[in-house]
């Protein structure tokens, strides 16, 4: 079965129920959200009533809640411990995010491994694992380390770096990986040879560790290390390659999440992109259709 959705909002007054309704408006059967603004620490209490109402509506729409994913905020950086207070802030804030996931019944949280900001990759990997070991096992939530593009001092742009982090994590049951197609392309992995990539991933980490796929085209050439997402079929990865990834049998049960850019920074493309994906047919007039949606 295809589990396809997108990033959706999570607002104070509607919370999980609002996220679900947005996903349903896109004809999605899964989704991903932040439990608050990704750039700051502002959070509001989880309202159980809204959560229960959302769970009932999911059941009515035959949505598998185990495929719904939360994304950790960008401000968490476990890779750098030069300032111990900032490092412990990241640890505590990530712990709080796991608590919010548990209140919502979410089982998977995507995390950017972090940036070493001059400390070097070896120190960063040690720091990330140290932070994760302070947290994992306290809640029944799996942290999925996202594959990164290698922009700046990002850690996790190679499978070997992700593997080194996982090897140092004590609670192997609650650690996994989120693939991002744009990031992989920009890191230098050829998405037109995705089965070969999966073979490589399996030999280094193990396919069973893949818990989510962020499906994004890329504005950049292979190996650019820039991380600029593009709408499906309008970038350098291409529609046919992305369809092959989305429908790959080895990832059949893994949720696929769109993080493609809004058209003109105003119009959500997800309903139209999901329709293209379900039809397996590229629409070169997609952008014009999205602009005309109102």
N, C-alpha and C positions, 0 to 999 in steps of 0.2 A: 504493500500500500504506500502511496505517496503522501508524506507528511510535509506540506508546504505552507509557509506563512511569511511573515515579515516582522520587522521591528514595529511596535505600536506604542502609543502613549500610556502613561499611568498617572492619572490625575487625582488630586486630593479628594474630590467629592464623588468620584465614581470608581476609582481604584481598579481592582481586577475585573469587575463587571464592565467598566468602560473599555478596558483593554480588549476584553473578549468581543464586545460589540463592534469595536473598530476592526478586529480581525475578521469577524463574520461579514462585515461590509465589503471586505476584499475577497470574499469567497475562499478564505483560508481555513485550514483545519488544524493549524498550530500557530504559535506566535512567540515573540520574545519582547521583554520590556525591562526597563530600569525601574527600581522601586522608588526612585526619586530622581532629581536632576543629576546627570552623570558628572557634572563639573563641580558640584559642591556637596556639602554635608547636610543640607536641609532635608529632613525627613519628617513624615507625619505618621501617627499611629495607624496600624492596619485595622480596618473595620471588619470584624468577623461577619457581620450581616451581609456586607457587599461580597465578601469571599464566598459565602454559602450560596448567595443568589447566583453568582457566576458559575459555581460548580453545578448547580441545577440546570442552568442554561447550556453548559457544556454537554451535560448528559443528554439533554433534549436534541442537541445538534451532533451527537455521536463524536465528540472531540475527545481524544485520548489526552487526559491532563498530564500524563507522564512525559509527553512530548513537548510541553510548554517549558520555556527557558527564561531565566533571568540573566541579565548582563550586569556585572559589577561596575561601579563608577570608575571613570578614567583617573580620578585623583588618587586611587590606591596605587602605590609603587613599593612593592616588597623588595625590589632589586637593589636599592640603595639604603645603606644603614649609616651613612656618614654622620647624619644627625639622628641620634637614637630616639629622640622625641618624635620626629617625623616618621621614623620607621614604625614605632609602636602605635602611632596614630593610624597608619595603614593597617596594621594587624587588628587593632580594635575595631576599626570601621568595617573591615572585611568580616570580622566576627559578627558584627551587628547585621550585616547584609545576610549572612547565613541564618541568623535568627529570624529575620523578616521572611526569608524564603520558607523557613519551616512553618511560620505562622500562616503563610499562603499555601502551604502544601507543595511547594516547588522542589523538585529533586535535583536540578542541574543549574549551576551558576557559571557563566563564562567569565574568565578573568584574563586581562592582558598581563603577561608575566612581569612586565615592568622595564624600566630603563636604568642602566648602571650609572649614567651621568658622570663618567670619568673613573669609576672604580674598577672597571674591567669586567669582562664576561665571567671569569672564574669566581670572583667575589660576588657578583650578582647572582649567579646560580646558587651559590651557598646561602646567600641571604634569602632568596625566594623560598628555598626549601626550608630554611629555618622558620620563616614566617608561617608557611603552610603547616609545618609540624606543630606550631602553637595552636592551630585552629582546627585542622581536620580531625574528625572523630567526635567532635563535640555536638555535631548535628548530622542528621541523615541526609546530607546534601553533597553531591559530587561537584568538585570544582574542575571545570574544563579549561585548560590552558590554551589560549588562542594562538594559532600560528601567526607570526607577525611579518611585516614587509622588510624589516631591517632598517627602518628610517632612524637616523640619528644614532642613539646608543641603545635602541630597543634590543631586548633579549628575546629569543624564541623565534628567530627567522630561519633557523635550520632545525631539522628533525633531531639532529644530534644534541642540540642545546635543550630541546624539550625533553628528550630522553634522559639527559643528565639530571634535570630537575626531578623527574619522576623517580629516578633511581634513588634519590636522596630523601624522598617522602616516605614516611613510616607507614601511613595508612593508604596502601595501594588501592583499596576498595573504593575510596572516595576521591580519586584523582583520575582525570581523563584529558581529552584533547578536543578542541573545536577547530575544525579546518576552516580557513577563510580563503576562497578562491582568488580574490584580488591580491591578498597578502602573499599567497603562495606564488602567484605569477610574478609579483614585484620582487619577491625574494629569490627568484631564479628557477622555480619549479615549473616545468612545461605542462600546462593543463590540457594540452591537446594529446598528451600521453598519460592520461589519468590512471589507467590500469597499471601502467609501469610505476607511476608514483605510489599507488596503493600497495604494490608489491614491495616497494622500498620502505614505505611506512610500516608495513606488516613485519618486515625483517628487523627494523630498528626498534619500533615501539609496540606494535601489535594492533591490528584493525579493531579489535574488541574495545580499545580505549577511545575510539571516536564516538563522541556523544552528541555532536551537532556539526552542521555545515553551514557557514555563512556563504550564501551564493551571491556573488558580486562580479560584474564585469570590471575591467580595469581600464583606466585612461592611459596607462603607461606600458611601455614595452617590457618584455621579459627581463627580469633582473634589475629594474630601475630603482628599487628600494625607496619608493615614494609614497605608496599607499593612497591612491586617489580612485575611489569607486566610480563605476560608470553603470548606466542602465543596461539591463540584460540584452545582449546582442549588439550593443552600440560601442563596444570597447575592443581591446586587443585580444581578449580571450575568445570571444565570438559565441553566437547563439548555439550552434551545433555542439561545440565543446562543453558548454554549460549544461545542455540537455543531457549529454552523455554522463556528466557527473551526477546530475540530479536523479537520473534513472538508473544509476549503477546498482546492480543487484547486490553487491557486497555491502552497500550502505542503504538498503531498502527500508530498514526500520529506523533510520537516523533522521531527525527533523532537519529540514532545509529552510533556512531563514534568509529572506532578502533584506539587505541593508543598502539598497541602491538609492541614489540621490533623488530628492524631490525635483520635479521639473520646474525650472524657473524659481527654485527655492520655495515654491508655493503649493504645487499639486503633487499629492501622493501617487506614485506610479504603480502601487502594488497590485491593485485589482486587475489592471491591464497586463502586468507582467505575469501574474499567476495564471491568467487566462491563456496567455501565449504558451506558458510552460505546460499547462494541462493539454493544450491542443498540439504541442510540439511543433508549432509553426511560427516562424518569425514574422512580425509585422513591422515593416520598415516605416510605417506611418504612425507608430505608437506614440511618439512625442506629440505630434499634432493632435491626436485623439485625446491625450491627457489634457492638453491645453484647452480643449473644447468641452471638457467634462461638465463645466458649470453652465 
